[in-house]
Amino acid sequence: MQKPAPLGYGLGLRPIYYDEIMSNRPPVDWFEIISENYMVAGGRPLSMLDAIRADYPIVMHGVAMSLASTDPLDFDYLAELKSLIERVQPAWVSDHVAWTGVHGLSLHDLLPIPYTKESLDHIVERISRVQDYLKRQLVVENASTYVSFVSSDMSEQEFVKEMAERADCLLLLDVNNVFVSCFNHGYDPVAFIDAVPVERVVQFHMAGHTNHETHRVDTHDQPICEEVWALYEHARRRFGDVSAMIERDDNFPPFSELLEELQRMRDIDARIAAEKALSAA
């Protein structure tokens, strides 16, 4: 395992903010791209990415690898991804504990899996093959879920822990997804975070979601809620200095509002560091 150095505080790179970023060079430490949005032959997205990555580190985050699908791995997709990796030279590449299609049909969503030994064996083997092909460790994210399987014989956090250790992959801990999934299924989000292996986590995702009272949906179109901020603070105390970023994918606010959320993240971390320094004095 080769854990990359922390990058600081980042944002998801979205086209609506290209001009703002290019004009003002905002105080963002790094940007995360949706890999599939840049797996194209040319055009404005790639030219803007080239310009922005000249000044900022980039991380690649995929939504279509379909690691848990029973379809064969799509090596045409992986070849395009590898080509983009060579162009961008990202700090790392990530995708999800999920499947996005089957029988050749893409469903354009991150779909849940049963947490069983059979599923675990399947996804470990596929992550290992992807890592061998890309010649780099993959960072794998916990997805938000809305249904569960009666066939599951382990918890999600147990599944993720064993998956990471057996596949020797790294983890992207999506704090909002932990909160959403735990709310929907009646689990304890703090216990979830406490079960994730510290040495495997290289990145946090933070985002907003939609509250439907009986359930939460991971929409990335709202400000981060107070419960997720509290869970972030707990995660930061457990995992220490981990690269953290904010996702926003709809209902886009002024860029300044995202910078304010980033600053809140920095303030939380500075307070934790000050408390640790005081207790050690």
Disulfide bonds with the S-S distance in Angstrom:
none
